[in-house]
Amino acid sequence: MLAGRFAQVMEFLSLLLIVFGIFALCQSFSQGLYSHGLAILFLGWVGYTIWSHRKPVRPNIAEGNPQKTIDGRPPLEVTIAGGLGNDQSETSL
């Protein structure tokens, strides 16, 4: 799995490629740039689709890095009392 910062940079570069592809299609001074504009736009779109749908990188708990939510707090632990039948033990999710 790739680092989160690398994926953010690739996502930003894909956005720049999309903007450049739109510029290439709208400009009127270079036939070569115009003829490749749609391919540039398509590559930027595919790159953005790939990099924006990646799974976020989570720290490994076994290495001593506790999981945290986006705002820096530890995640909630839900405990369900009871269960099936008369067993009154607690189950942690």
Biopython code that builds the backbone (N, CA, C, O; Angstrom):
import numpy as np
from Bio.PDB.StructureBuilder import StructureBuilder

atoms = [
    (1, "MET", "N", (0.850, -1.177, 0.000)),
    (1, "MET", "CA", (0.000, 0.000, 0.000)),
    (1, "MET", "C", (0.891, 1.233, 0.000)),
    (1, "MET", "O", (1.920, 1.264, 0.675)),
    (2, "LEU", "N", (0.502, 2.224, -0.740)),
    (2, "LEU", "CA", (1.310, 3.423, -0.876)),
    (2, "LEU", "C", (1.044, 4.401, 0.253)),
    (2, "LEU", "O", (-0.025, 4.396, 0.863)),
    (3, "ALA", "N", (2.038, 5.244, 0.522)),
    (3, "ALA", "CA", (1.896, 6.243, 1.564)),
    (3, "ALA", "C", (0.827, 7.256, 1.163)),
    (3, "ALA", "O", (0.630, 7.526, -0.022)),
    (4, "GLY", "N", (0.144, 7.808, 2.151)),
    (4, "GLY", "CA", (-0.926, 8.752, 1.900)),
    (4, "GLY", "C", (-0.452, 10.025, 1.223)),
    (4, "GLY", "O", (-1.157, 10.572, 0.375)),
    (5, "ARG", "N", (0.729, 10.503, 1.583)),
    (5, "ARG", "CA", (1.237, 11.740, 0.989)),
    (5, "ARG", "C", (1.513, 11.558, -0.503)),
    (5, "ARG", "O", (1.215, 12.453, -1.293)),
    (6, "PHE", "N", (2.072, 10.425, -0.899)),
    (6, "PHE", "CA", (2.341, 10.152, -2.313)),
    (6, "PHE", "C", (1.047, 10.142, -3.111)),
    (6, "PHE", "O", (0.988, 10.693, -4.210)),
    (7, "ALA", "N", (0.013, 9.519, -2.563)),
    (7, "ALA", "CA", (-1.272, 9.445, -3.260)),
    (7, "ALA", "C", (-1.894, 10.834, -3.375)),
    (7, "ALA", "O", (-2.517, 11.139, -4.392)),
    (8, "GLN", "N", (-1.742, 11.679, -2.358)),
    (8, "GLN", "CA", (-2.259, 13.041, -2.435)),
    (8, "GLN", "C", (-1.556, 13.829, -3.527)),
    (8, "GLN", "O", (-2.201, 14.577, -4.261)),
    (9, "VAL", "N", (-0.249, 13.672, -3.644)),
    (9, "VAL", "CA", (0.505, 14.368, -4.683)),
    (9, "VAL", "C", (0.070, 13.883, -6.063)),
    (9, "VAL", "O", (-0.112, 14.692, -6.973)),
    (10, "MET", "N", (-0.098, 12.583, -6.226)),
    (10, "MET", "CA", (-0.529, 12.044, -7.515)),
    (10, "MET", "C", (-1.944, 12.518, -7.874)),
    (10, "MET", "O", (-2.234, 12.788, -9.040)),
    (11, "GLU", "N", (-2.811, 12.618, -6.878)),
    (11, "GLU", "CA", (-4.156, 13.124, -7.119)),
    (11, "GLU", "C", (-4.107, 14.586, -7.578)),
    (11, "GLU", "O", (-4.831, 14.972, -8.496)),
    (12, "PHE", "N", (-3.260, 15.391, -6.946)),
    (12, "PHE", "CA", (-3.112, 16.793, -7.334)),
    (12, "PHE", "C", (-2.522, 16.913, -8.742)),
    (12, "PHE", "O", (-2.976, 17.738, -9.535)),
    (13, "LEU", "N", (-1.513, 16.096, -9.052)),
    (13, "LEU", "CA", (-0.936, 16.137, -10.393)),
    (13, "LEU", "C", (-1.950, 15.705, -11.457)),
    (13, "LEU", "O", (-1.932, 16.216, -12.576)),
    (14, "SER", "N", (-2.817, 14.781, -11.114)),
    (14, "SER", "CA", (-3.877, 14.377, -12.040)),
    (14, "SER", "C", (-4.844, 15.522, -12.295)),
    (14, "SER", "O", (-5.308, 15.708, -13.420)),
    (15, "LEU", "N", (-5.150, 16.289, -11.258)),
    (15, "LEU", "CA", (-6.004, 17.461, -11.441)),
    (15, "LEU", "C", (-5.339, 18.489, -12.347)),
    (15, "LEU", "O", (-5.994, 19.091, -13.197)),
    (16, "LEU", "N", (-4.043, 18.687, -12.163)),
    (16, "LEU", "CA", (-3.319, 19.611, -13.030)),
    (16, "LEU", "C", (-3.332, 19.125, -14.481)),
    (16, "LEU", "O", (-3.445, 19.927, -15.408)),
    (17, "LEU", "N", (-3.219, 17.828, -14.668)),
    (17, "LEU", "CA", (-3.266, 17.261, -16.015)),
    (17, "LEU", "C", (-4.643, 17.471, -16.654)),
    (17, "LEU", "O", (-4.737, 17.720, -17.856)),
    (18, "ILE", "N", (-5.689, 17.372, -15.869)),
    (18, "ILE", "CA", (-7.033, 17.638, -16.372)),
    (18, "ILE", "C", (-7.156, 19.096, -16.817)),
    (18, "ILE", "O", (-7.670, 19.380, -17.899)),
    (19, "VAL", "N", (-6.682, 20.013, -15.981)),
    (19, "VAL", "CA", (-6.740, 21.437, -16.327)),
    (19, "VAL", "C", (-5.924, 21.713, -17.583)),
    (19, "VAL", "O", (-6.359, 22.468, -18.452)),
    (20, "PHE", "N", (-4.746, 21.108, -17.684)),
    (20, "PHE", "CA", (-3.916, 21.308, -18.872)),
    (20, "PHE", "C", (-4.591, 20.723, -20.117)),
    (20, "PHE", "O", (-4.487, 21.297, -21.201)),
    (21, "GLY", "N", (-5.278, 19.591, -19.972)),
    (21, "GLY", "CA", (-6.001, 18.996, -21.094)),
    (21, "GLY", "C", (-7.131, 19.885, -21.581)),
    (21, "GLY", "O", (-7.361, 20.006, -22.785)),
    (22, "ILE", "N", (-7.839, 20.508, -20.639)),
    (22, "ILE", "CA", (-8.899, 21.443, -21.021)),
    (22, "ILE", "C", (-8.294, 22.650, -21.732)),
    (22, "ILE", "O", (-8.823, 23.112, -22.742)),
    (23, "PHE", "N", (-7.180, 23.159, -21.197)),
    (23, "PHE", "CA", (-6.493, 24.275, -21.853)),
    (23, "PHE", "C", (-6.055, 23.886, -23.268)),
    (23, "PHE", "O", (-6.204, 24.668, -24.206)),
    (24, "ALA", "N", (-5.519, 22.686, -23.413)),
    (24, "ALA", "CA", (-5.046, 22.236, -24.723)),
    (24, "ALA", "C", (-6.192, 22.155, -25.731)),
    (24, "ALA", "O", (-5.995, 22.415, -26.918)),
    (25, "LEU", "N", (-7.373, 21.798, -25.267)),
    (25, "LEU", "CA", (-8.520, 21.726, -26.178)),
    (25, "LEU", "C", (-9.084, 23.101, -26.526)),
    (25, "LEU", "O", (-9.684, 23.275, -27.587)),
    (26, "CYS", "N", (-8.897, 24.074, -25.643)),
    (26, "CYS", "CA", (-9.488, 25.396, -25.852)),
    (26, "CYS", "C", (-8.553, 26.394, -26.532)),
    (26, "CYS", "O", (-9.020, 27.424, -27.018)),
    (27, "GLN", "N", (-7.278, 26.128, -26.582)),
    (27, "GLN", "CA", (-6.336, 27.084, -27.177)),
    (27, "GLN", "C", (-6.400, 27.020, -28.707)),
    (27, "GLN", "O", (-6.904, 26.054, -29.279)),
    (28, "SER", "N", (-5.880, 28.063, -29.353)),
    (28, "SER", "CA", (-5.984, 28.119, -30.807)),
    (28, "SER", "C", (-4.650, 28.349, -31.512)),
    (28, "SER", "O", (-4.640, 28.639, -32.708)),
    (29, "PHE", "N", (-3.530, 28.228, -30.810)),
    (29, "PHE", "CA", (-2.244, 28.551, -31.432)),
    (29, "PHE", "C", (-1.379, 27.348, -31.756)),
    (29, "PHE", "O", (-0.347, 27.516, -32.406)),
    (30, "SER", "N", (-1.744, 26.140, -31.338)),
    (30, "SER", "CA", (-0.922, 24.966, -31.607)),
    (30, "SER", "C", (-1.815, 23.784, -32.000)),
    (30, "SER", "O", (-2.613, 23.298, -31.199)),
    (31, "GLN", "N", (-1.664, 23.340, -33.233)),
    (31, "GLN", "CA", (-2.452, 22.209, -33.714)),
    (31, "GLN", "C", (-2.048, 20.916, -33.005)),
    (31, "GLN", "O", (-2.902, 20.081, -32.705)),
    (32, "GLY", "N", (-0.753, 20.747, -32.739)),
    (32, "GLY", "CA", (-0.277, 19.536, -32.054)),
    (32, "GLY", "C", (-0.808, 19.435, -30.639)),
    (32, "GLY", "O", (-1.206, 18.356, -30.198)),
    (33, "LEU", "N", (-0.818, 20.551, -29.923)),
    (33, "LEU", "CA", (-1.352, 20.557, -28.564)),
    (33, "LEU", "C", (-2.851, 20.266, -28.578)),
    (33, "LEU", "O", (-3.356, 19.539, -27.723)),
    (34, "TYR", "N", (-3.556, 20.838, -29.551)),
    (34, "TYR", "CA", (-4.994, 20.590, -29.681)),
    (34, "TYR", "C", (-5.274, 19.120, -29.999)),
    (34, "TYR", "O", (-6.206, 18.529, -29.453)),
    (35, "SER", "N", (-4.475, 18.541, -30.874)),
    (35, "SER", "CA", (-4.739, 17.152, -31.274)),
    (35, "SER", "C", (-4.467, 16.161, -30.143)),
    (35, "SER", "O", (-5.017, 15.059, -30.158)),
    (36, "HIS", "N", (-3.642, 16.517, -29.174)),
    (36, "HIS", "CA", (-3.373, 15.637, -28.031)),
    (36, "HIS", "C", (-4.158, 16.037, -26.779)),
    (36, "HIS", "O", (-4.044, 15.385, -25.741)),
    (37, "GLY", "N", (-4.947, 17.096, -26.873)),
    (37, "GLY", "CA", (-5.665, 17.606, -25.706)),
    (37, "GLY", "C", (-6.626, 16.614, -25.099)),
    (37, "GLY", "O", (-6.697, 16.496, -23.876)),
    (38, "LEU", "N", (-7.371, 15.894, -25.929)),
    (38, "LEU", "CA", (-8.332, 14.935, -25.402)),
    (38, "LEU", "C", (-7.633, 13.762, -24.707)),
    (38, "LEU", "O", (-8.111, 13.270, -23.685)),
    (39, "ALA", "N", (-6.510, 13.319, -25.259)),
    (39, "ALA", "CA", (-5.753, 12.232, -24.617)),
    (39, "ALA", "C", (-5.184, 12.695, -23.273)),
    (39, "ALA", "O", (-5.173, 11.933, -22.307)),
    (40, "ILE", "N", (-4.714, 13.942, -23.212)),
    (40, "ILE", "CA", (-4.196, 14.491, -21.949)),
    (40, "ILE", "C", (-5.309, 14.576, -20.919)),
    (40, "ILE", "O", (-5.130, 14.204, -19.760)),
    (41, "LEU", "N", (-6.458, 15.067, -21.354)),
    (41, "LEU", "CA", (-7.619, 15.168, -20.466)),
    (41, "LEU", "C", (-8.037, 13.783, -19.972)),
    (41, "LEU", "O", (-8.347, 13.615, -18.793)),
    (42, "PHE", "N", (-8.048, 12.803, -20.853)),
    (42, "PHE", "CA", (-8.426, 11.443, -20.485)),
    (42, "PHE", "C", (-7.443, 10.836, -19.487)),
    (42, "PHE", "O", (-7.863, 10.193, -18.525)),
    (43, "LEU", "N", (-6.143, 11.031, -19.701)),
    (43, "LEU", "CA", (-5.144, 10.496, -18.762)),
    (43, "LEU", "C", (-5.285, 11.139, -17.384)),
    (43, "LEU", "O", (-5.158, 10.463, -16.363)),
    (44, "GLY", "N", (-5.546, 12.434, -17.359)),
    (44, "GLY", "CA", (-5.766, 13.099, -16.074)),
    (44, "GLY", "C", (-6.994, 12.573, -15.369)),
    (44, "GLY", "O", (-6.988, 12.381, -14.153)),
    (45, "TRP", "N", (-8.060, 12.337, -16.138)),
    (45, "TRP", "CA", (-9.289, 11.819, -15.553)),
    (45, "TRP", "C", (-9.088, 10.409, -14.982)),
    (45, "TRP", "O", (-9.539, 10.111, -13.876)),
    (46, "VAL", "N", (-8.411, 9.554, -15.742)),
    (46, "VAL", "CA", (-8.149, 8.187, -15.266)),
    (46, "VAL", "C", (-7.253, 8.220, -14.022)),
    (46, "VAL", "O", (-7.505, 7.503, -13.054)),
    (47, "GLY", "N", (-6.210, 9.052, -14.051)),
    (47, "GLY", "CA", (-5.336, 9.167, -12.882)),
    (47, "GLY", "C", (-6.078, 9.662, -11.663)),
    (47, "GLY", "O", (-5.884, 9.142, -10.564)),
    (48, "TYR", "N", (-6.933, 10.669, -11.841)),
    (48, "TYR", "CA", (-7.695, 11.186, -10.705)),
    (48, "TYR", "C", (-8.656, 10.131, -10.164)),
    (48, "TYR", "O", (-8.821, 10.006, -8.951)),
    (49, "THR", "N", (-9.283, 9.380, -11.048)),
    (49, "THR", "CA", (-10.208, 8.332, -10.616)),
    (49, "THR", "C", (-9.476, 7.269, -9.801)),
    (49, "THR", "O", (-9.982, 6.812, -8.776)),
    (50, "ILE", "N", (-8.302, 6.880, -10.250)),
    (50, "ILE", "CA", (-7.527, 5.855, -9.532)),
    (50, "ILE", "C", (-7.050, 6.366, -8.178)),
    (50, "ILE", "O", (-7.244, 5.707, -7.157)),
    (51, "TRP", "N", (-6.424, 7.543, -8.171)),
    (51, "TRP", "CA", (-5.807, 8.036, -6.939)),
    (51, "TRP", "C", (-6.813, 8.555, -5.928)),
    (51, "TRP", "O", (-6.518, 8.570, -4.733)),
    (52, "SER", "N", (-7.993, 8.981, -6.365)),
    (52, "SER", "CA", (-8.975, 9.474, -5.400)),
    (52, "SER", "C", (-9.781, 8.341, -4.767)),
    (52, "SER", "O", (-10.464, 8.562, -3.767)),
    (53, "HIS", "N", (-9.715, 7.139, -5.325)),
    (53, "HIS", "CA", (-10.447, 6.007, -4.767)),
    (53, "HIS", "C", (-9.542, 5.022, -4.035)),
    (53, "HIS", "O", (-9.967, 3.897, -3.772)),
    (54, "ARG", "N", (-8.352, 5.390, -3.709)),
    (54, "ARG", "CA", (-7.452, 4.515, -2.975)),
    (54, "ARG", "C", (-7.918, 4.397, -1.526)),
    (54, "ARG", "O", (-8.613, 5.273, -1.012)),
    (55, "LYS", "N", (-7.532, 3.317, -0.884)),
    (55, "LYS", "CA", (-7.861, 3.141, 0.521)),
    (55, "LYS", "C", (-6.914, 3.987, 1.361)),
    (55, "LYS", "O", (-5.723, 4.061, 1.058)),
    (56, "PRO", "N", (-7.422, 4.627, 2.411)),
    (56, "PRO", "CA", (-6.525, 5.414, 3.256)),
    (56, "PRO", "C", (-5.567, 4.510, 4.026)),
    (56, "PRO", "O", (-5.918, 3.391, 4.402)),
    (57, "VAL", "N", (-4.381, 4.997, 4.249)),
    (57, "VAL", "CA", (-3.369, 4.235, 4.972)),
    (57, "VAL", "C", (-3.641, 4.394, 6.462)),
    (57, "VAL", "O", (-3.795, 5.507, 6.965)),
    (58, "ARG", "N", (-3.696, 3.277, 7.149)),
    (58, "ARG", "CA", (-3.926, 3.305, 8.602)),
    (58, "ARG", "C", (-2.669, 2.824, 9.314)),
    (58, "ARG", "O", (-1.975, 1.936, 8.818)),
    (59, "PRO", "N", (-2.373, 3.397, 10.463)),
    (59, "PRO", "CA", (-1.193, 2.949, 11.207)),
    (59, "PRO", "C", (-1.376, 1.528, 11.717)),
    (59, "PRO", "O", (-2.496, 1.086, 11.974)),
    (60, "ASN", "N", (-0.270, 0.823, 11.858)),
    (60, "ASN", "CA", (-0.288, -0.550, 12.329)),
    (60, "ASN", "C", (-0.282, -0.551, 13.852)),
    (60, "ASN", "O", (0.639, -0.014, 14.467)),
    (61, "ILE", "N", (-1.310, -1.154, 14.474)),
    (61, "ILE", "CA", (-1.404, -1.179, 15.935)),
    (61, "ILE", "C", (-0.296, -2.038, 16.532)),
    (61, "ILE", "O", (0.183, -1.745, 17.627)),
    (62, "ALA", "N", (0.118, -3.091, 15.835)),
    (62, "ALA", "CA", (1.162, -3.983, 16.353)),
    (62, "ALA", "C", (2.494, -3.251, 16.491)),
    (62, "ALA", "O", (3.333, -3.659, 17.294)),
    (63, "GLU", "N", (2.706, -2.188, 15.734)),
    (63, "GLU", "CA", (3.952, -1.432, 15.818)),
    (63, "GLU", "C", (3.899, -0.347, 16.877)),
    (63, "GLU", "O", (4.837, 0.441, 16.999)),
    (64, "GLY", "N", (2.824, -0.291, 17.643)),
    (64, "GLY", "CA", (2.720, 0.697, 18.698)),
    (64, "GLY", "C", (2.113, 2.014, 18.250)),
    (64, "GLY", "O", (2.156, 2.991, 18.998)),
    (65, "ASN", "N", (1.558, 2.068, 17.068)),
    (65, "ASN", "CA", (0.898, 3.274, 16.587)),
    (65, "ASN", "C", (-0.605, 3.111, 16.796)),
    (65, "ASN", "O", (-1.251, 2.377, 16.048)),
    (66, "PRO", "N", (-1.172, 3.780, 17.795)),
    (66, "PRO", "CA", (-2.610, 3.613, 18.019)),
    (66, "PRO", "C", (-3.411, 4.258, 16.903)),
    (66, "PRO", "O", (-3.010, 5.273, 16.334)),
    (67, "GLN", "N", (-4.549, 3.651, 16.600)),
    (67, "GLN", "CA", (-5.432, 4.235, 15.595)),
    (67, "GLN", "C", (-6.063, 5.489, 16.161)),
    (67, "GLN", "O", (-6.384, 5.548, 17.348)),
    (68, "LYS", "N", (-6.242, 6.493, 15.316)),
    (68, "LYS", "CA", (-6.920, 7.720, 15.717)),
    (68, "LYS", "C", (-7.897, 8.106, 14.628)),
    (68, "LYS", "O", (-7.718, 7.755, 13.461)),
    (69, "THR", "N", (-8.933, 8.831, 15.019)),
    (69, "THR", "CA", (-9.885, 9.318, 14.046)),
    (69, "THR", "C", (-9.312, 10.555, 13.374)),
    (69, "THR", "O", (-8.188, 10.962, 13.667)),
    (70, "ILE", "N", (-10.080, 11.148, 12.477)),
    (70, "ILE", "CA", (-9.600, 12.300, 11.717)),
    (70, "ILE", "C", (-9.250, 13.462, 12.643)),
    (70, "ILE", "O", (-8.278, 14.175, 12.395)),
    (71, "ASP", "N", (-10.031, 13.661, 13.708)),
    (71, "ASP", "CA", (-9.768, 14.788, 14.598)),
    (71, "ASP", "C", (-8.751, 14.461, 15.693)),
    (71, "ASP", "O", (-8.559, 15.276, 16.595)),
    (72, "GLY", "N", (-8.098, 13.309, 15.648)),
    (72, "GLY", "CA", (-7.005, 12.983, 16.558)),
    (72, "GLY", "C", (-7.406, 12.218, 17.797)),
    (72, "GLY", "O", (-6.542, 11.824, 18.581)),
    (73, "ARG", "N", (-8.698, 11.998, 17.997)),
    (73, "ARG", "CA", (-9.136, 11.242, 19.172)),
    (73, "ARG", "C", (-9.102, 9.749, 18.898)),
    (73, "ARG", "O", (-9.218, 9.339, 17.743)),
    (74, "PRO", "N", (-8.947, 8.921, 19.930)),
    (74, "PRO", "CA", (-8.983, 7.470, 19.702)),
    (74, "PRO", "C", (-10.385, 7.042, 19.278)),
    (74, "PRO", "O", (-11.359, 7.715, 19.617)),
    (75, "PRO", "N", (-10.507, 5.931, 18.541)),
    (75, "PRO", "CA", (-11.825, 5.487, 18.086)),
    (75, "PRO", "C", (-12.684, 4.995, 19.240)),
    (75, "PRO", "O", (-12.167, 4.569, 20.273)),
    (76, "LEU", "N", (-13.985, 5.054, 19.061)),
    (76, "LEU", "CA", (-14.919, 4.581, 20.082)),
    (76, "LEU", "C", (-14.901, 3.063, 20.147)),
    (76, "LEU", "O", (-14.757, 2.385, 19.129)),
    (77, "GLU", "N", (-15.049, 2.543, 21.348)),
    (77, "GLU", "CA", (-15.196, 1.097, 21.511)),
    (77, "GLU", "C", (-16.618, 0.833, 21.952)),
    (77, "GLU", "O", (-17.089, 1.406, 22.934)),
    (78, "VAL", "N", (-17.302, -0.032, 21.228)),
    (78, "VAL", "CA", (-18.700, -0.342, 21.505)),
    (78, "VAL", "C", (-18.747, -1.668, 22.252)),
    (78, "VAL", "O", (-18.135, -2.651, 21.833)),
    (79, "THR", "N", (-19.480, -1.685, 23.362)),
    (79, "THR", "CA", (-19.633, -2.904, 24.152)),
    (79, "THR", "C", (-21.109, -3.263, 24.194)),
    (79, "THR", "O", (-21.952, -2.430, 24.528)),
    (80, "ILE", "N", (-21.409, -4.496, 23.857)),
    (80, "ILE", "CA", (-22.790, -4.965, 23.859)),
    (80, "ILE", "C", (-22.949, -5.927, 25.020)),
    (80, "ILE", "O", (-22.294, -6.968, 25.078)),
    (81, "ALA", "N", (-23.835, -5.565, 25.950)),
    (81, "ALA", "CA", (-24.097, -6.437, 27.094)),
    (81, "ALA", "C", (-25.143, -7.471, 26.691)),
    (81, "ALA", "O", (-26.003, -7.211, 25.850)),
    (82, "GLY", "N", (-25.054, -8.622, 27.294)),
    (82, "GLY", "CA", (-26.042, -9.664, 26.996)),
    (82, "GLY", "C", (-25.522, -10.589, 25.930)),
    (82, "GLY", "O", (-24.375, -11.030, 25.992)),
    (83, "GLY", "N", (-26.329, -10.883, 24.975)),
    (83, "GLY", "CA", (-25.948, -11.783, 23.915)),
    (83, "GLY", "C", (-27.059, -12.760, 23.663)),
    (83, "GLY", "O", (-28.231, -12.433, 23.847)),
    (84, "LEU", "N", (-26.712, -13.951, 23.248)),
    (84, "LEU", "CA", (-27.704, -14.972, 22.967)),
    (84, "LEU", "C", (-28.000, -15.765, 24.227)),
    (84, "LEU", "O", (-27.088, -16.118, 24.974)),
    (85, "GLY", "N", (-29.266, -16.042, 24.461)),
    (85, "GLY", "CA", (-29.646, -16.867, 25.585)),
    (85, "GLY", "C", (-29.515, -16.117, 26.914)),
    (85, "GLY", "O", (-29.694, -14.900, 26.970)),
    (86, "ASN", "N", (-29.197, -16.866, 27.989)),
    (86, "ASN", "CA", (-29.076, -16.307, 29.328)),
    (86, "ASN", "C", (-27.648, -15.880, 29.651)),
    (86, "ASN", "O", (-27.385, -15.441, 30.771)),
    (87, "ASP", "N", (-26.738, -15.994, 28.724)),
    (87, "ASP", "CA", (-25.355, -15.612, 28.952)),
    (87, "ASP", "C", (-25.280, -14.087, 29.079)),
    (87, "ASP", "O", (-25.647, -13.374, 28.145)),
    (88, "GLN", "N", (-24.817, -13.590, 30.201)),
    (88, "GLN", "CA", (-24.747, -12.156, 30.443)),
    (88, "GLN", "C", (-23.341, -11.594, 30.282)),
    (88, "GLN", "O", (-23.020, -10.552, 30.853)),
    (89, "SER", "N", (-22.500, -12.277, 29.508)),
    (89, "SER", "CA", (-21.140, -11.785, 29.293)),
    (89, "SER", "C", (-21.180, -10.607, 28.326)),
    (89, "SER", "O", (-22.144, -10.432, 27.580)),
    (90, "GLU", "N", (-20.109, -9.795, 28.350)),
    (90, "GLU", "CA", (-20.023, -8.630, 27.471)),
    (90, "GLU", "C", (-19.193, -8.989, 26.250)),
    (90, "GLU", "O", (-18.211, -9.727, 26.340)),
    (91, "THR", "N", (-19.598, -8.463, 25.127)),
    (91, "THR", "CA", (-18.895, -8.686, 23.874)),
    (91, "THR", "C", (-18.427, -7.335, 23.361)),
    (91, "THR", "O", (-19.231, -6.416, 23.205)),
    (92, "SER", "N", (-17.133, -7.208, 23.098)),
    (92, "SER", "CA", (-16.593, -5.951, 22.589)),
    (92, "SER", "C", (-16.426, -6.057, 21.075)),
    (92, "SER", "O", (-15.949, -7.068, 20.560)),
    (93, "LEU", "N", (-16.827, -4.998, 20.373)),
    (93, "LEU", "CA", (-16.692, -4.976, 18.916)),
    (93, "LEU", "C", (-15.482, -4.195, 18.520)),
    (93, "LEU", "O", (-15.196, -4.060, 17.330)),
]
sb = StructureBuilder()
sb.init_structure("model")
sb.init_model(0)
sb.init_chain("A")
sb.init_seg("    ")
for serial, (resi, resn, name, xyz) in enumerate(atoms, 1):
    if name == "N":
        sb.init_residue(resn, " ", resi, " ")
    sb.init_atom(name, np.array(xyz, "f"), 0.0, 1.0, " ", f" {name:<3s}", serial, name[0])
structure = sb.get_structure()
